[in-house]
Structure formats: structure tokens, C-alpha cells
């Protein structure tokens, strides 16, 4: 498999290990009966497919209803939305993170995705970057070049959404180690 590397001046826009509140907002549809996004140290035992620990070893991550027992996503959706970023001076901003996806309907046409989206107008409209489904239940690195999906502006936000509609599966998700950066050549 090919190996890719960035060459140039690295500019950090966001580094978030979720140890402190850096301004993410959770927006949940009123139909959600379980599994709202929350920041914390993973609390369950993994029997429902939830992570036993965060990705980067810092302690906390964002995960769906972080309690012992049956706490999976039911109905929804629930979304976690990044703070607003002025990226107008950047040429190729990249978002990089690790995600956790567990769904007992994996491999069927009823498995529920974890959706990654970007907005360049302060959240008025969203563009789908990726809809992840049917991946191993483990922490998985992921990245996307935002300029491949939207024009880069001073109103950029990133959103992660999960739902279990219809409510017919056991579904757990988590996000950790979010970085947004740009690499430029002067």
C-alpha cells in the first residue's frame, strides 16, 4: 500500500483530546430515547460493543450515552458539532480523528452509519464527507481534506451524526483525537 506524507509548513487549527471542553455542541432530535453524544471516560464493559477506553490514552473521548448497561443509540439522530472556525486563510485544511463504530446489524442493509459532514456557512447547510458502515469494532483512524467538499471560508464547522432509525439494532459510537490542520508551502 502506498504511504503518503505532508510536506510543508504545518499549521494547527485544532487539537482536541476531549480532556477539556473546547466548544463542541450536541444537537439531538427529540425522537432520540438513548445514546446522546457526551464527553467522558468510557464507563461500560464492552458487552454492547462500546469502547473500553479512549483512542489516544488521554482518558476521555466523545461517545454515545456513557453509562453502564444497555445505553446504545435508539432513534435520533444525535450530532456533535465543532466550534466555528475561520479557515479563510488556509489552502487545504484536513480533519483527522479516530472513530469507534459498533452495530450488531453490521453486514446487513439495516446497519446504521456514522456520518461525517462539513459546513462552510456556519451550519446553515451541510455536505456529507463520509458515511461509515460495516467496519471492524475498533478505534479506526480517519481523515478528510475539507476543500475536497466545500469552498474554504471563515464559517467552517465539522459534524458527526449517528442514529438508529428504525430502532432495531444495538449501536455504539465514539470519537477521539480530533485534529484540524493545514500544510502549506511558502
Backbone as CSV, one residue per row, in Angstrom:
resi,resn,N_x,N_y,N_z,CA_x,CA_y,CA_z,C_x,C_y,C_z
1,UNK,0.852,-1.188,0.000,0.000,0.000,0.000,0.887,1.237,0.000
2,UNK,0.472,2.271,-0.703,1.287,3.486,-0.732,1.261,4.203,0.612
3,UNK,2.323,4.936,0.888,2.427,5.749,2.091,2.457,7.203,1.659
4,UNK,1.619,8.036,2.287,1.560,9.459,1.938,2.062,10.293,3.103
5,UNK,2.706,11.404,2.799,3.206,12.319,3.831,2.958,13.748,3.393
6,UNK,2.694,14.614,4.380,2.551,16.035,4.111,3.931,16.675,4.139
7,UNK,4.201,17.581,3.191,5.465,18.305,3.158,5.132,19.783,3.103
8,UNK,5.672,20.558,4.026,5.408,21.998,4.054,5.333,22.504,5.474
9,UNK,4.729,23.665,5.631,4.586,24.292,6.941,3.290,23.815,7.592
10,UNK,3.419,23.165,8.736,2.272,22.640,9.468,1.664,23.753,10.313
11,UNK,0.348,23.985,10.153,-0.365,24.978,10.951,-1.516,24.277,11.661
12,UNK,-1.468,24.245,12.983,-2.514,23.599,13.762,-3.708,24.547,13.917
13,UNK,-4.886,24.058,13.589,-6.126,24.819,13.753,-6.855,24.348,15.008
14,UNK,-6.853,23.049,15.253,-7.485,22.469,16.446,-6.781,21.172,16.800
15,UNK,-6.508,20.983,18.080,-6.068,19.699,18.626,-6.949,19.461,19.842
16,UNK,-7.790,18.428,19.789,-8.756,18.190,20.854,-8.767,16.720,21.238
17,UNK,-8.294,16.442,22.469,-8.333,15.082,23.007,-9.534,14.903,23.941
18,UNK,-10.396,15.915,24.014,-11.630,15.930,24.796,-11.409,15.874,26.297
19,UNK,-10.205,16.241,26.734,-9.957,16.340,28.176,-10.570,17.618,28.755
20,UNK,-10.741,18.630,27.918,-11.409,19.864,28.332,-12.484,20.196,27.305
21,UNK,-13.407,21.059,27.693,-14.481,21.465,26.791,-13.945,22.528,25.843
22,UNK,-13.833,22.185,24.577,-13.317,23.118,23.579,-14.421,23.648,22.669
23,UNK,-15.676,23.538,23.105,-16.756,24.199,22.402,-17.596,23.359,21.470
24,UNK,-17.512,22.036,21.565,-18.385,21.184,20.750,-19.806,21.286,21.289
25,UNK,-20.769,21.258,20.396,-22.182,21.333,20.742,-22.858,20.023,20.362
26,UNK,-23.748,19.548,21.216,-24.531,18.353,20.910,-25.947,18.791,20.558
27,UNK,-26.421,18.354,19.396,-27.778,18.641,18.943,-28.471,17.307,18.726
28,UNK,-29.604,17.139,19.400,-30.289,15.852,19.394,-31.743,16.019,18.975
29,UNK,-32.181,15.157,18.067,-33.576,15.128,17.654,-34.432,14.662,18.835
30,UNK,-35.628,15.212,18.993,-36.492,14.818,20.118,-36.886,13.337,20.116
31,UNK,-36.748,12.651,18.990,-37.103,11.226,18.958,-36.051,10.341,19.624
32,UNK,-34.850,10.865,19.881,-33.790,10.057,20.489,-34.206,9.642,21.897
33,UNK,-34.189,8.334,22.170,-34.523,7.845,23.507,-33.309,7.297,24.245
34,UNK,-32.156,7.230,23.579,-30.927,6.777,24.216,-29.757,6.971,23.286
35,UNK,-28.576,7.212,23.863,-27.369,7.288,23.059,-26.921,8.672,22.675
36,UNK,-27.333,9.710,23.402,-26.881,11.061,23.070,-25.362,11.172,23.257
37,UNK,-24.715,11.944,22.372,-23.275,12.176,22.475,-22.957,12.842,23.817
38,UNK,-21.873,12.388,24.455,-21.369,13.043,25.656,-19.875,12.794,25.788
39,UNK,-19.225,13.717,26.469,-17.779,13.631,26.679,-17.518,12.945,28.010
40,UNK,-16.597,11.955,28.023,-16.271,11.296,29.271,-15.301,10.148,29.095
41,UNK,-14.930,9.546,30.223,-14.099,8.347,30.246,-15.031,7.167,30.001
42,UNK,-14.744,6.293,29.029,-15.639,5.159,28.770,-15.957,4.393,30.049
43,UNK,-17.273,4.188,30.302,-17.723,3.647,31.584,-18.223,2.223,31.527
44,UNK,-18.501,1.690,30.351,-19.148,0.382,30.280,-18.115,-0.733,30.132
45,UNK,-18.604,-1.952,30.016,-17.743,-3.138,29.986,-17.544,-3.714,28.586
46,UNK,-18.084,-3.065,27.544,-17.882,-3.516,26.175,-18.865,-4.550,25.689
47,UNK,-19.803,-4.996,26.524,-20.724,-6.055,26.105,-21.675,-5.612,25.003
48,UNK,-21.952,-4.307,24.899,-22.836,-3.815,23.835,-22.028,-3.290,22.650
49,UNK,-20.721,-3.508,22.663,-19.874,-3.035,21.572,-19.272,-1.672,21.819
50,UNK,-19.429,-1.129,23.010,-18.874,0.181,23.335,-17.377,0.056,23.652
51,UNK,-16.610,1.152,23.466,-15.167,1.073,23.724,-14.869,0.965,25.219
52,UNK,-13.802,0.260,25.540,-13.371,0.137,26.928,-12.486,1.294,27.365
53,UNK,-11.876,1.966,26.389,-11.011,3.111,26.689,-11.009,4.041,25.495
54,UNK,-10.485,5.244,25.711,-10.403,6.194,24.611,-9.288,5.787,23.647
55,UNK,-9.190,6.482,22.532,-8.224,6.123,21.484,-6.795,6.514,21.832
56,UNK,-6.616,7.757,22.297,-5.260,8.302,22.437,-4.650,8.135,23.827
57,UNK,-5.368,7.517,24.754,-4.824,7.280,26.080,-4.894,8.480,27.019
58,UNK,-5.524,9.567,26.585,-5.619,10.756,27.445,-6.688,10.584,28.520
59,UNK,-7.653,9.686,28.292,-8.685,9.411,29.276,-10.088,9.561,28.734
60,UNK,-10.402,10.722,28.136,-11.767,10.985,27.697,-11.891,10.963,26.180
61,UNK,-13.122,10.772,25.737,-13.480,10.862,24.330,-14.940,11.311,24.283
62,UNK,-15.483,11.507,23.099,-16.916,11.729,22.945,-17.511,10.385,22.570
63,UNK,-18.575,9.959,23.269,-19.190,8.689,22.967,-20.690,8.758,23.208
64,UNK,-21.385,7.756,22.719,-22.838,7.746,22.805,-23.277,7.150,24.135
65,UNK,-24.037,7.939,24.895,-24.546,7.626,26.236,-23.593,6.759,27.046
66,UNK,-22.762,7.410,27.782,-21.676,6.784,28.517,-22.127,6.327,29.903
67,UNK,-22.851,5.218,29.954,-23.288,4.653,31.227,-23.145,3.139,31.174
68,UNK,-23.182,2.492,32.342,-23.163,1.037,32.407,-24.465,0.466,31.867
69,UNK,-24.377,-0.666,31.216,-25.573,-1.359,30.757,-25.995,-0.986,29.358
70,UNK,-27.265,-1.242,29.055,-27.806,-1.008,27.722,-27.954,0.491,27.498
71,UNK,-27.019,1.065,26.789,-27.010,2.524,26.597,-26.770,2.890,25.138
72,UNK,-27.172,2.034,24.241,-26.857,2.283,22.833,-27.773,3.353,22.247
73,UNK,-27.468,3.765,21.019,-28.254,4.761,20.299,-29.621,4.169,19.947
74,UNK,-30.669,4.899,20.303,-32.034,4.499,19.964,-32.754,5.696,19.351
75,UNK,-33.178,5.523,18.095,-33.831,6.566,17.294,-32.850,7.695,17.019
76,UNK,-33.290,8.917,16.989,-32.400,10.038,16.734,-32.664,10.721,15.412
77,UNK,-31.699,11.467,14.958,-30.260,11.415,15.204,-29.793,12.283,16.387
78,UNK,-28.521,12.072,16.737,-27.791,12.947,17.642,-26.495,13.329,16.940
79,UNK,-26.154,14.604,17.016,-24.961,15.129,16.319,-24.056,15.862,17.290
80,UNK,-22.755,15.741,17.077,-21.788,16.592,17.776,-21.191,17.528,16.731
81,UNK,-21.215,18.835,17.042,-20.826,19.866,16.083,-19.648,20.646,16.639
82,UNK,-18.638,20.814,15.815,-17.424,21.521,16.229,-17.711,23.007,16.440
83,UNK,-16.792,23.689,17.097,-16.869,25.150,17.119,-16.732,25.684,15.689
84,UNK,-17.036,26.951,15.501,-16.899,27.619,14.209,-15.437,28.022,14.002
85,UNK,-14.908,27.787,12.803,-13.514,28.104,12.502,-13.421,29.051,11.318
86,UNK,-12.549,30.043,11.445,-12.199,30.901,10.312,-11.028,30.232,9.612
87,UNK,-11.289,29.585,8.498,-10.253,28.894,7.741,-9.963,29.598,6.428
88,UNK,-10.412,30.849,6.306,-10.306,31.566,5.032,-8.863,31.751,4.558
89,UNK,-7.897,31.705,5.446,-6.501,31.867,5.042,-5.778,30.572,4.744
90,UNK,-6.492,29.449,4.803,-5.855,28.149,4.617,-6.161,27.577,3.242
91,UNK,-5.210,26.824,2.701,-5.390,26.286,1.348,-6.001,24.883,1.336
92,UNK,-5.614,24.030,2.281,-6.063,22.641,2.250,-6.218,22.096,3.672
93,UNK,-7.183,22.620,4.455,-7.346,22.124,5.816,-7.792,20.661,5.833
94,UNK,-7.239,19.926,6.772,-7.509,18.497,6.925,-8.084,18.261,8.316
95,UNK,-9.130,17.451,8.396,-9.622,16.992,9.689,-9.183,15.541,9.843
96,UNK,-8.628,15.243,11.017,-8.138,13.894,11.314,-8.679,13.509,12.693
97,UNK,-9.120,12.269,12.825,-9.660,11.804,14.096,-9.627,10.288,14.131
98,UNK,-10.067,9.730,15.237,-10.298,8.292,15.344,-11.757,8.106,15.723
99,UNK,-12.401,7.106,15.131,-13.792,6.826,15.461,-13.951,5.375,15.874
100,UNK,-15.032,5.113,16.594,-15.435,3.778,17.011,-16.838,3.547,16.466
101,UNK,-17.070,2.443,15.794,-18.383,2.099,15.251,-18.675,0.650,15.594
102,UNK,-19.786,0.424,16.298,-20.216,-0.935,16.614,-21.707,-1.026,16.375
103,UNK,-22.134,-2.010,15.575,-23.543,-2.166,15.251,-23.810,-3.648,15.016
104,UNK,-24.739,-4.206,15.778,-24.989,-5.641,15.617,-25.726,-5.984,14.324
105,UNK,-26.080,-4.968,13.528,-26.637,-5.194,12.196,-25.566,-5.093,11.108
106,UNK,-24.303,-5.082,11.488,-23.213,-4.973,10.506,-23.374,-6.052,9.445
107,UNK,-23.125,-5.656,8.207,-23.216,-6.593,7.100,-24.607,-6.749,6.529
108,UNK,-25.581,-5.994,7.069,-26.945,-6.053,6.538,-27.315,-4.684,5.970
109,UNK,-28.423,-4.621,5.280,-28.848,-3.335,4.722,-29.536,-2.444,5.756
110,UNK,-29.617,-2.907,7.017,-30.218,-2.085,8.069,-29.188,-1.525,9.045
111,UNK,-27.901,-1.772,8.810,-26.862,-1.223,9.689,-26.872,0.295,9.599
112,UNK,-26.626,0.940,10.727,-26.696,2.401,10.810,-25.304,3.014,10.676
113,UNK,-25.173,4.060,9.857,-23.853,4.660,9.634,-23.477,5.693,10.699
114,UNK,-22.213,6.036,10.717,-21.733,7.231,11.401,-21.363,8.205,10.278
115,UNK,-21.995,9.377,10.277,-21.836,10.335,9.186,-20.915,11.479,9.595
116,UNK,-20.001,11.824,8.687,-19.088,12.954,8.863,-19.468,14.013,7.831
117,UNK,-19.702,15.245,8.285,-20.150,16.314,7.398,-19.373,17.594,7.671
118,UNK,-19.387,18.501,6.688,-18.737,19.800,6.818,-19.694,20.886,6.334
119,UNK,-19.600,22.035,6.960,-20.375,23.205,6.553,-19.406,24.367,6.353
120,UNK,-19.654,25.196,5.353,-18.837,26.397,5.172,-19.674,27.670,5.330
121,UNK,-20.893,27.517,5.887,-21.762,28.675,6.103,-22.322,28.693,7.529
122,UNK,-21.485,28.291,8.480,-21.876,28.337,9.882,-22.968,27.365,10.270
123,UNK,-23.112,26.279,9.542,-24.072,25.247,9.877,-25.429,25.404,9.213
124,UNK,-25.581,26.377,8.324,-26.860,26.523,7.613,-27.092,25.348,6.666
125,UNK,-26.024,24.883,6.005,-26.104,23.709,5.140,-24.917,22.794,5.441
126,UNK,-25.101,21.506,5.183,-24.067,20.513,5.452,-23.822,19.668,4.213
127,UNK,-22.547,19.292,4.007,-22.149,18.427,2.905,-21.581,17.148,3.504
128,UNK,-22.088,16.002,3.058,-21.612,14.712,3.544,-20.207,14.441,3.017
129,UNK,-19.293,14.147,3.930,-17.931,13.751,3.567,-17.846,12.232,3.459
130,UNK,-18.398,11.556,4.449,-18.274,10.106,4.508,-19.397,9.545,5.363
131,UNK,-19.902,8.392,4.986,-20.898,7.662,5.751,-20.306,6.280,6.009
132,UNK,-19.793,6.076,7.205,-19.039,4.870,7.532,-19.989,3.799,8.054
133,UNK,-19.821,2.609,7.508,-20.671,1.485,7.883,-19.891,0.189,7.658
134,UNK,-20.213,-0.817,8.438,-19.633,-2.150,8.274,-18.109,-2.160,8.339
135,UNK,-17.587,-1.604,9.432,-16.152,-1.628,9.699,-15.920,-2.417,10.983
136,UNK,-14.710,-2.875,11.219,-14.455,-3.615,12.462,-14.754,-2.758,13.695
137,UNK,-15.157,-3.411,14.768,-15.428,-2.719,16.026,-14.101,-2.500,16.738
138,UNK,-13.489,-1.368,16.406,-12.207,-0.978,16.978,-11.989,0.494,16.655
139,UNK,-11.052,1.125,17.343,-10.712,2.510,17.026,-10.072,2.538,15.642
140,UNK,-10.582,3.406,14.782,-10.137,3.483,13.399,-9.743,4.910,13.050
141,UNK,-8.497,5.149,12.625,-8.098,6.491,12.176,-8.850,6.878,10.903
142,UNK,-9.145,8.185,10.775,-9.904,8.694,9.633,-9.449,10.122,9.370
143,UNK,-9.408,10.534,8.090,-9.101,11.929,7.774,-9.740,12.318,6.450
144,UNK,-9.947,13.632,6.303,-10.528,14.154,5.069,-9.982,15.552,4.806
145,UNK,-9.775,15.862,3.537,-9.389,17.201,3.097,-10.677,17.988,2.871
146,UNK,-10.922,18.984,3.697,-12.198,19.701,3.660,-12.431,20.429,2.341
147,UNK,-11.365,20.912,1.706,-11.510,21.636,0.437,-11.986,20.726,-0.693
148,UNK,-11.950,19.419,-0.504,-12.498,18.499,-1.497,-14.031,18.503,-1.480
149,UNK,-14.629,19.103,-0.446,-16.079,19.041,-0.277,-16.772,20.402,-0.276
150,UNK,-16.073,21.436,0.232,-16.648,22.785,0.278,-15.566,23.817,-0.004
151,UNK,-15.996,25.006,-0.428,-15.065,26.135,-0.511,-14.708,26.534,0.920
152,UNK,-13.445,26.821,1.144,-12.986,27.154,2.493,-13.314,28.628,2.780
153,UNK,-14.010,28.858,3.906,-14.471,30.195,4.279,-14.111,30.500,5.731
154,UNK,-14.664,31.581,6.242,-14.483,31.948,7.638,-15.603,31.399,8.527
155,UNK,-16.395,30.451,8.008,-17.554,29.896,8.726,-17.582,28.365,8.664
156,UNK,-16.431,27.706,8.850,-16.351,26.253,8.683,-16.648,25.541,10.007
157,UNK,-17.486,24.507,9.908,-17.766,23.631,11.034,-17.753,22.185,10.553
158,UNK,-17.555,21.273,11.495,-17.489,19.852,11.233,-18.534,19.169,12.115
159,UNK,-19.227,18.154,11.596,-20.296,17.498,12.353,-20.190,15.982,12.214
160,UNK,-20.479,15.282,13.327,-20.528,13.822,13.356,-21.919,13.428,13.848
161,UNK,-22.618,12.587,13.077,-24.005,12.241,13.392,-24.202,10.730,13.413
162,UNK,-24.988,10.275,14.389,-25.399,8.870,14.463,-26.903,8.806,14.695
163,UNK,-27.513,7.711,14.270,-28.918,7.458,14.583,-29.200,5.973,14.420
164,UNK,-30.252,5.530,15.056,-30.710,4.147,14.932,-32.181,4.211,14.536
165,UNK,-32.400,4.420,13.243,-33.748,4.597,12.720,-33.968,3.644,11.551
166,UNK,-34.810,2.641,11.665,-35.653,2.359,12.828,-34.822,1.781,13.971
167,UNK,-35.348,1.851,15.163,-34.638,1.379,16.348,-34.664,-0.146,16.377
168,UNK,-33.713,-0.754,15.634,-33.721,-2.214,15.500,-32.354,-2.844,15.728
169,UNK,-31.410,-2.076,16.292,-30.066,-2.627,16.474,-29.432,-2.084,17.742
170,UNK,-28.347,-2.720,18.134,-27.506,-2.209,19.216,-26.376,-1.455,18.541
171,UNK,-26.292,-0.154,18.804,-25.384,0.730,18.069,-24.622,1.621,19.037
172,UNK,-23.303,1.549,18.992,-22.422,2.378,19.819,-21.438,3.112,18.918
173,UNK,-21.094,4.343,19.298,-20.129,5.129,18.522,-19.310,5.992,19.468
174,UNK,-18.115,6.377,19.014,-17.251,7.262,19.783,-16.300,7.988,18.826
175,UNK,-15.811,9.138,19.273,-14.864,9.957,18.515,-13.764,10.395,19.480
176,UNK,-12.526,10.435,18.999,-11.420,10.910,19.842,-10.302,11.459,18.964
177,UNK,-9.395,12.167,19.610,-8.152,12.663,18.996,-8.407,13.470,17.723
178,UNK,-9.253,14.485,17.825,-9.585,15.312,16.665,-8.486,16.353,16.442
179,UNK,-8.019,16.418,15.212,-7.061,17.442,14.791,-7.586,18.088,13.518
180,UNK,-7.478,19.390,13.439,-7.704,20.086,12.174,-6.440,20.892,11.925
181,UNK,-5.872,20.729,10.727,-4.598,21.382,10.431,-4.510,21.717,8.951
182,UNK,-3.523,22.529,8.617,-3.252,22.878,7.229,-1.749,22.741,7.018
183,UNK,-1.359,22.304,5.855,0.052,22.245,5.472,0.201,23.074,4.219
184,UNK,1.035,24.091,4.294,1.184,24.998,3.165,2.650,25.098,2.753
185,UNK,2.866,25.444,1.510,4.216,25.692,1.001,4.332,27.196,0.723
186,UNK,5.318,27.823,1.324,5.533,29.260,1.099,6.399,29.461,-0.124
